[in-house]
Amino acid sequence: MSAPDGSPVGAERSIGQLFASATAEMSALVHDEIALAKAQLKQDVKRGATSGGAFSMAGAVLLFSLPMLNFALAYGIRTWSDWNLAICFLLSFAANVLVAVVLALIGVVFAKKAKKSKGPQKVAASMKETAVVLQKAKPHPRPELPQDRVPEAIEAVARSSS
């Protein structure tokens, strides 16, 4: 088994390796959260488009079907009954309005679903939570260096060997 950077688990890793590993994992986390936000926004846009399409269809049905359907329905009602032709036209118009209302209600349902979606808010909350955790992260306390390994002694050895 090995760590994400390929070194064996339990092996001593340098601070550079640890920092590189933490940076890579943080970068992957940010990329994953951005991908999640994109996916949720895509779903919200799809719902909004469905809602807009349903509203558009409601308008198109109401606009284009009124002349043909009103005449056909009015004369059909007149054929089946002995009512006045004006009342028959009003009934056919009411039927068209009913169809448009049903399509508009479908649009409202999809618009409410798109509005209720908390996808971007969830991602933002998750990113804030991650930032809070990272802000609270503290390095492990370092053990005291032996007297012969204090920084001044190390610098002196480095200067003398060069």
N, C-alpha and C positions, 0 to 999 in steps of 0.2 A: 504494500500500500504506500502511496506517496502523497505529498502535499500538493496543492494546486500548482505550485511552481516546479514540480518534478523532484524535489528533494525528498529523501525518505522521512517518514513520520518519526518524530522523536529525535531526529538529528538536530544538532545545533545549527541554527541559521543566523546569518549575519543580519544586522539592522537594515542594511540595504535590501537584502532578500525579503525581509519582513515588510519593509515599506513598499517594495515593488509588488508584493503579493496583495497587500492592503489596497494599494492604488488600483491594481487590476480588478479586484473584487468590487471596489467602490464604483469604478467605471462600468463594470458589467451591471451593477445594481441600477445605476442611473439610466443606462441604455434600456434595461428591462422595464423600468418605470415609464420611460418615454414611449416605448412600444405599447405598453398597456394603455397609456393615455390616448395614443393614436387609435388603437382598436376600439376603445369606448367612444371616442368622438366619431369614428366612422359609423358605429351603430346608431348614435344619436342623429347623425346626418341622414342615415337611411330612413329612420323613423320620421324625421321631418319631411323628407322627400315623399314618403308614402302619404303623409298627411296632406301635403300640398297637392299631390296627384289626385287624392280623393276629392279635395275641394275643387280642383280644376274640372274633374269629371262631373261633379255635381253641377257646376256652372254650364259645362258643355251640354249635358243632358237637358237641362232646363232650357237652354237657348235654342238648340237645334231640333229638339223633338217637339217643341210646342206647336209649331204650325201643322206638321203632319199628324201627330198624335191627337191634337185637338180636333181636327176635322174628322179623322177616322173614328175617334171615340164618340164625338158628338153625334155623328150620323148613325153610328151603331146604337147608341142609347135611344136615339129617335126612332130607329127601326124596331127596337124591342119594346118601346113604350109609346104612348101618345103624348109625351110631354112637349112643352114648347122647345124650340130649337135653341134658344138662348140659355135655357136651364141646362140643356145637354152640353153646350160648350163650357159652361161654368163647371160642370162635373168633370169634364175631361181635363180642364185646367187644374182642378184640385188633385186629380190623380198624378199629374206631372209634378206638382209641387210636393206631393207626398214622396215621390221617388227622389227628388232633390234633397228633401229633408233627411231621408235615410242615408244618402251618400254624405251629406254634411255631418251627420252624427258619427259616421265612420271616421271622417277626417278629424273630428273633435277628440275621439278616443285615441287615435294615434298621436295627435298633438299633445295630449295630456301625458301619454307614456313617454314621449320625447322630453317633455318638460320635467317630469318626475325623475328622470334618469340622473343619478348622482355620480356617474362615472368620473368626470373630471375632478369633482370635489373629493372623491375617494382617493384618487391618485395624488392630489395635492396634500391631503391629510397624511397619506403614507410617506410622501417625501419629507413633510415637516417632521414626522415621527422619526424618520431615519436621521435627519439633521440633528434632532434633539439627542438621540442616542450617541451620535458621533461627537457632539459637543461635550457630552458627559464622560466620554471615554478618556481615561487617564492612563499614562504609561505605568508599567510596573516599577516600583521603586528599585533603583539600582543599588547593589551592594557597595559598601565603602571599598575604595581601592586600597590595597596594601601600601604602606608608606613608600616602598621602593618603586611603586607604579603610579605615583601622583603625576598629574599632567606636566609639571615642570621637569620631572625626571625623564619622562618620555620625550619631551621636546629636546632636552639636553642630549639624550642618546641619539636622537634623529639628527641633530646638528653635527655631532661628532662623527657620525658614520658617513656623512656626505662630503 
